[in-house]
């Protein structure tokens, strides 16, 4: 059974307004407004909204804390989303570089175009000289980059067991973890966001990393399961 959506259950008359819809190489992505909040829908699946960014921010802060307060860290954020993770990284003095990898051109446009509706949710991120947005598929970026990251913070799809496109399954596979380990610097931290616990993915992490921490973040949804952040490091 798929985990429940982590956005508030709308009132019957809370009809979403479609602001934009694009079709690209990964299918359809749409931006909707529901009351004061924005929603991103990918291939008909609710992906994220702007109602609550606690777990997306925790993805960044917990990874930086796990680096033992190191300054000048190079942080990769997998998925720009609505911008909460970028906002958290930009308000922290510890990162020296912030690389955001986003494959959907539409999401980048909703952050950086004229009157960009999602830009405010990225805080100071878009004006931060440490930050760079890379338009690329994350797996392609991992295969080709020469960078080594101190923190890999991934918020792709709704987690390992609920991907928007089938091709994203490989990110959480042994092949994907090989790439993630290759681009992770010595003493680095891998942080992965999920909309629910994934026992199989957690087992793969435990087979590779010496230290694993599983952090639950309650969500404001009736009968909803907690969001989960997996933190992994070699020692």
N, C-alpha and C positions, 0 to 999 in steps of 0.2 A: 504494500500500500504506500502511495506517495505521501510524504510529509505535508502537513497542512501549510497553506500560505502564511507568511509571517506578517501580513498587513492586516489592519483592523477590518473586521467584518462590516461592510457598508450597510447603511440603512436602505430600506427598499427604494426610497426616492433619491438615493445618492447616485445618480446616473453619471458615469464617467464621460468626459468630453474628449474626443479624439483630436489631438493637436497636430500630429504628424505620423505618417506611416511610410516606411521605406522597404523595398525589396532589394536584397543584395546577395552576395555569394553564400551567405549562411542562412538565407531565408528571409522572413519578414520580421521587422522590429518596429514597434509602435510606441509613441509617447502619448499618455492620456493624463488628463487632470481630473481628479475626483475631490471636490471641495477645495481645501487649501493645499492638497498634496498632489504630487506627480507620480505616475506609475510608468514603468517600462515593461512592455509585453514582448516576448520573443517567440515567434512561431506559435502564437496562441497561448503561451504559458506565462503566467505572472512571474516576473523575474525579480523586481525590486520596486520599492517606492521610497518616498521621502518622509514617511511618518515616524520612523524610529531608526537611528543609525548607531545604536550602542554597540552592537556586535561587530559592525564594520569598523568602527573606531577602535574597538578592543583588539581586532586583528592586528592593527599597527602598534598600539601602545604595548601590548603584551610581548610582541616580537622585539621591540626596542628594549623593554625591560629585561628580556632574557639575554640580551647582549651585554649585560652587566654595566650598563650606562656608558658604553663606548660612544665617543663623539666621532663625527665624520663618517658615519655608516652609510653605505650605498644600499638603498632600499628599492626593491622592485615591487610594484603593486600590479598584480595581474587582474585587470578589469577596472575601468574607470567608474562604471556604474553611475550612480547619482552623485558621487563625489565625496561621500563621507570619509572614506579611507584616505583620499588625497588631503582633505581638510585636516585630518588628524596628524598626518605626517608633516604637513606644512607648519602646523602650530607648535611642533616639537623642534627644539634646537639640536637634537642629536644627529639627525640625518645630514650627511654632507651632500648627497645626491639622492634624488627621488625620480625613479623611472617608472612611468605608468604605461602599461601595454594594454591597448584596447583594439579589438579587431573590427568593431562596428563603427563605420564612418559616421553613421547617424548619431550615435551617442556622443562622439567627439563634437559634432556640429551643435548638438543641444547644449553643450557646455561652452562653446567658443564662438558660435555664430552671432549674428545681430540679435540683440535682446534674448540671449541664450537663457532658456528657462531653468536649466539645471546649474548654471554657473554659481549662484549664491550658495549652494550646498557643498561646494568644494572649498569654502572659506577663502583663505588667502592663497590657495594652491595654484591657481592659474597665473598669479602674478609673482610667484616665488621663483627667484633665479636658480634655485637648486632643482626645480622640477622640470621634467620633460615628458611630453606625451608622445608615445610611439604608436603609430597606426600599424598594427601587425597582429597576426595570430600568435598567441603565446607560445605554442609548440614550435612554430617557425622561428620565433625570436630566440628561444632557448637553444635551438640547433645552430644558429648562426652567430650569436653574440660572442664576443671575446671578453666581455665583462664577467667579473665574479662578484656576487652580491653577498652582503652581510646579512640581509634579511629578504627572504622571498615570501611575500604576503599575497596569497591567492584567494580571490573572491570571484570564481568563475562558475556560471550556471547557478544552481541551487545546492551545489555540493557534489561529492563523488557519486551518489546514487540517484541523482536527479538532474541529468544534463539536458540542455536545450537542443543540442545537435549530437548525433551519435559519435561524430568524430572527436568530441571532447572527452569521451570515455578514456582515450589514450593518455590524457594528462594524469589520470589517477592510477594508471596501470604501472607495471614494472618498468616499461619503456619510458613512461613519463617521469617516474621517480628517478630513473637513471639520468635523464637530462637535468632534472632539478638538482640532484646531487652534484653533477658536473659543474653547474654554474654557481653552486653555493661555496662561498669562501670558507677558509679555515675558521672554525669557531662560529660559523654562521647558523642562522635559525630559519627553519621552514615553518610558516604559519598558513594554515588552510581553513577557510570558512566553510561551514556546511549548515544546511537548514535542518539537519537532524543527525543523530549518531549514525556512523557507517562502520559497523564492526569489521567488515572485510578490509576496508581501507586502513583502519587503525591497525589491523594485524600486519599489513604490508609495511606500515611505518615502523612498527615495533621490531620487525625483522631487520631493519636497516639502521635505525638510530638508537643511540644509547639512552637518550633522555626523551620521554614523551610526556606531555601534559595535555589533558583534555579539559577545556573550560566550557561550562554551560552558561548560556545567557537566556534567562526567561523571556518569553515574548508575550505581548499583550493580545493574545488571541484565545478565545474560549476553546479549551481542550487542545491547544496547540502544544507541540513539543518544543523544547528549548533549541535555540541556535547553538552551534558548537564551533569552537575554535580549537584546532589541533596544533600544538606547538611541538616541534621536533628539532633536536640538535644531536651532534655526534658525541658530545661529552661535556 
